[in-house]
Amino acid sequence: MPRHRLTVGPDHGGMRLDSFLAAAGLSLSRSQARNLIDAGAVTVEGAPRKAAQAVRAGDQVAVDVPPPPPAVAAPEALPLTVLHEDDALIVVNKAPGMVVHPAPGRWHGTLVNALLHRWGALPGYEATRPGIVHRLDRDTSGVMVIARTAVALEHLGGQFAARTVAKRYLAVVRGVVARDQLVIDAAIGRHRVERKKMSTRAPVSRAALTRVRVLERYAGATLVEAAPETGRTHQIRVHLAALGHPIVGDALYGRAAGDARLIARHALHAASLTIVHPERGTRHTFDAELWPDMAELLVVLRSGTDDSARSR
């Protein structure tokens, strides 16, 4: 990874760090510069800085710029849990920790890399997202459907856009949810300060609705079923956190100190997905079993052996 060393000139003193990098001749946009800063690839006088901090004339800035991304995703032999496959589509139970498609900072080890290795060419509007019609967060496990033909890609994409796909998630949240059923109707947008987060208090937001049903209550935690009717980024995680019940293990929206002993990621699983088959015209529901880490978390909670949960 090439390192560039820059000196802030007198004309650039007082600029935001991300703006300075965008103007420094490195062929970086301001958002790309901000991503590098957030990733720790930029230092000022040998120390990391925030994107909004101002640079001073004479400051020494070091930037590690990653090589350009590959033009297309590369096939990789990676394990997959396949729930269904036919000539039109593939359904998998995505593993927690697996990114769906290549993107800056992660060009290998993704679901797309694994799909290309097993099934070869897939249709897509973008070279790095063949077959992809919807996504799950990296640490969210569960059911995903992938298109194998151009007709299936358009048909499935249309279903997600029209919100006719039924999605059901399982989540373990902190605290005991009092009501058996509730509807969270709160618009979601980008957090005004922490740009990696979404928020129900964002200055610019879009409508979002999630239906929640309590399945089991424990000492200090609750297993809920969440059915999102919209598909906003981090929707279920944001809505449950706004309710005062963040998902156990969610480092971005409210992980507590004791969560790491319970599970190494946020306890959210896409349990089922109902679609209309793009060729047969029939409605199908695909179910994905819990991954072992989340199943073990429920065993612990049901046994009442989580002392940290009982003490909160």
C-alpha angles and dihedrals in degrees: 000000000000117000120215121201116204135182118212108237125215091258092057100046111122095027121130111261094242091049091049091053092048089054096043098089097252093121090246126142117220091254091050089050090050091051090053091049092049090049092055094247094126129067132180115206087348096306132096118254137190121256093245096050115110122241122221129223109271095025115143111228123191120196128187105204115195119227116266114278121258115267091237136017114266124228115250131183101240129153117263133184104218117199099177141352136181137151093287107037150010126217121199139176099233115220120237111257094032117119113219100226139003117275137157109308095018116057098149139047095040131135090252091056089053094046093052092051093052103036105019121217118019129185120257147151091229126043093229095048107051114168094002116136099158139008144221125207115262095256096039111099128201150067122359130170121215127194119235098186136041090244091053091047092056094041096049093042089054091053092053091046091050091047093234092129113100113220126188123187133185118216135175109216134190117258131014113294106221102202120067093217134014142162120227108205106176128135117239132212142153114300110255094230111015101057095192090061134075122215144194087222099055119138090232116035145155130225115272131178130185127180114212129195126183114233103172136001124210137175101293098348142066134207109221137180113225124196112188115203092190129042108228122157111276088353100157093040092050095044095049091046090050088052088059093253109097118188114268110259096016103142093185100050106029120322112172126216094258096050095085089066090055104043136349096224139028111296098238125128131179097226102179143005126195119199141158109252107247094224105027098041090221125128116246133185119206119197127201122201119232115269113249095254093058093041089053090049090057091049090055093047093046091051092052092230095127099104092177091059093049092052095056 
